[in-house]
Amino acid sequence: MEKIVSLANVELFILFLPFLSFMLYDFTQSGMIFEKYGNWLKKINPFLGKPLGLCLKCFHVWIVIIFSLIIGVSFIKFIISLGISYVILVKLFYD
């Protein structure tokens, strides 16, 4: 069976995941489209809320995990891409 996404596209797309994570995180803030979801996250247990969108870093790790599972990335490529995309996220959106 032929893969829909080539490996080059997968590796390139993983570099864009920090921006996707930040966009989805930003959408849950006050005045944005998913504000109700963000308010719900603030009401639930922080242990569950952080990976679901309260903490950008935690949320990003889950975005990468889900994306990697959907497209079937090998474990080694998953670890490398998680590390690279995490560094991009932290350098762009944190002081």
URMO-V390037 format. One record per residue. N is the residue number from 1. RES is the residue in three letters. NEAR is the number of other C-alpha atoms within 10 Angstrom. Layout:
# URMO-V390037
N_RES_NEAR / N_RES_NEAR
This chain:
# URMO-V390037
1_MET_3 / 2_GLU_5 / 3_LYS_8 / 4_ILE_7 / 5_VAL_9 / 6_SER_10 / 7_LEU_12 / 8_ALA_8 / 9_ASN_9 / 10_VAL_16 / 11_GLU_15 / 12_LEU_11 / 13_PHE_13 / 14_ILE_19 / 15_LEU_17 / 16_PHE_13 / 17_LEU_22 / 18_PRO_26 / 19_PHE_17 / 20_LEU_15 / 21_SER_22 / 22_PHE_18 / 23_MET_11 / 24_LEU_17 / 25_TYR_20 / 26_ASP_18 / 27_PHE_17 / 28_THR_20 / 29_GLN_16 / 30_SER_12 / 31_GLY_10 / 32_MET_11 / 33_ILE_13 / 34_PHE_15 / 35_GLU_15 / 36_LYS_14 / 37_TYR_14 / 38_GLY_21 / 39_ASN_14 / 40_TRP_11 / 41_LEU_19 / 42_LYS_14 / 43_LYS_9 / 44_ILE_11 / 45_ASN_9 / 46_PRO_13 / 47_PHE_9 / 48_LEU_11 / 49_GLY_18 / 50_LYS_17 / 51_PRO_18 / 52_LEU_19 / 53_GLY_24 / 54_LEU_20 / 55_CYS_13 / 56_LEU_21 / 57_LYS_21 / 58_CYS_15 / 59_PHE_20 / 60_HIS_26 / 61_VAL_18 / 62_TRP_16 / 63_ILE_19 / 64_VAL_22 / 65_ILE_15 / 66_ILE_12 / 67_PHE_16 / 68_SER_19 / 69_LEU_12 / 70_ILE_9 / 71_ILE_14 / 72_GLY_12 / 73_VAL_17 / 74_SER_10 / 75_PHE_11 / 76_ILE_9 / 77_LYS_12 / 78_PHE_19 / 79_ILE_13 / 80_ILE_12 / 81_SER_22 / 82_LEU_23 / 83_GLY_13 / 84_ILE_14 / 85_SER_20 / 86_TYR_19 / 87_VAL_12 / 88_ILE_17 / 89_LEU_21 / 90_VAL_13 / 91_LYS_10 / 92_LEU_12 / 93_PHE_12 / 94_TYR_9 / 95_ASP_5
